Amino acid sequence: MTGPHAAAGGTARGTVAGGVHATDGTARGTVAGGVHRTDAGGSRQAADRAACRAEIVRLHEVLERWLSGRAPRTAEEFAAFARAHLPGFTLSGPDGSSLTRDQVLAWVEAAHGRTPGIGIRIREVELVAADGPLLVAAYQEWQRGTGADRNRRATAVFLRDPAAPHGLRWRHLHETWMPEPPTG
């Protein structure tokens, strides 16, 4: 799907690839050249919100394609995931684990094609804070087709980098399991 996608307070143009979609009716996919435009009167905050949302969705598209095996197992394809993470990147997993960038990259690289039916949906992306080069965003990640479909809330810390997709690189990610909805 290509074309314009409305962003809160601004306009982002790009493509939605793979099966990852923002379900809150906001900007998603790849924005050409990592540049976000804001409409007349748009604010830096709106542009930051759109950049965070677009980068979160972009990286989960890359991850979904990799884990499902739809992306070929090449260094170039894996680099789309690896380059997004700063050298000091850390992950606090939903199970309480703490992983370094190298540990995350090793796990993801080894997991190529291990979850052929995976589907990832990103919901409720919010800009929590933006201060100088740092941005903090919160979102929900909904996974299906993994055999243990567990949803999570996440908080991501980004560092601005004009050379990165959407002008952001991942510095830290903290995930927490979401409670299962009640049955019956």
Secondary structure as the mmCIF struct_conf table of DSSP 4:
data_model
#
loop_
_struct_conf.conf_type_id
_struct_conf.id
_struct_conf.beg_label_comp_id
_struct_conf.beg_label_asym_id
_struct_conf.beg_label_seq_id
_struct_conf.end_label_comp_id
_struct_conf.end_label_asym_id
_struct_conf.end_label_seq_id
STRN STRN1 THR A 2 ALA A 7
TURN_TY1_P TURN_TY1_P1 ALA A 8 GLY A 9
STRN STRN2 GLY A 10 THR A 15
TURN_TY1_P TURN_TY1_P2 GLY A 18 GLY A 19
STRN STRN3 HIS A 21 ALA A 22
BEND BEND1 THR A 23 THR A 26
BEND BEND2 GLY A 29 GLY A 29
STRN STRN4 THR A 30 VAL A 31
HELX_RH_3T_P HELX_RH_3T_P1 ALA A 32 GLY A 34
STRN STRN5 ARG A 37 ARG A 37
TURN_TY1_P TURN_TY1_P3 ALA A 40 GLY A 41
HELX_RH_AL_P HELX_RH_AL_P1 ARG A 44 SER A 68
TURN_TY1_P TURN_TY1_P4 GLY A 69 GLY A 69
BEND BEND3 ALA A 71 ALA A 71
BEND BEND4 ARG A 73 ARG A 73
HELX_RH_AL_P HELX_RH_AL_P2 ALA A 75 ALA A 82
TURN_TY1_P TURN_TY1_P5 ARG A 83 ALA A 84
STRN STRN6 HIS A 85 SER A 92
TURN_TY1_P TURN_TY1_P6 PRO A 94 ASP A 95
BEND BEND5 GLY A 96 GLY A 96
STRN STRN7 SER A 98 THR A 100
HELX_RH_AL_P HELX_RH_AL_P3 ARG A 101 ALA A 110
TURN_TY1_P TURN_TY1_P7 ALA A 111 GLY A 113
BEND BEND6 ARG A 114 ARG A 114
TURN_TY1_P TURN_TY1_P8 PRO A 116 GLY A 117
STRN STRN8 GLY A 119 ASP A 131
TURN_TY1_P TURN_TY1_P9 GLY A 132 PRO A 133
STRN STRN9 LEU A 134 ARG A 144
BEND BEND7 GLY A 145 ALA A 148
STRN STRN10 ARG A 152 ARG A 160
TURN_TY1_P TURN_TY1_P10 PRO A 162 ALA A 163
BEND BEND8 ALA A 164 ALA A 164
HELX_RH_3T_P HELX_RH_3T_P2 PRO A 165 GLY A 167
STRN STRN11 LEU A 168 TRP A 177
HELX_LH_PP_P HELX_LH_PP_P1 MET A 178 THR A 183
#
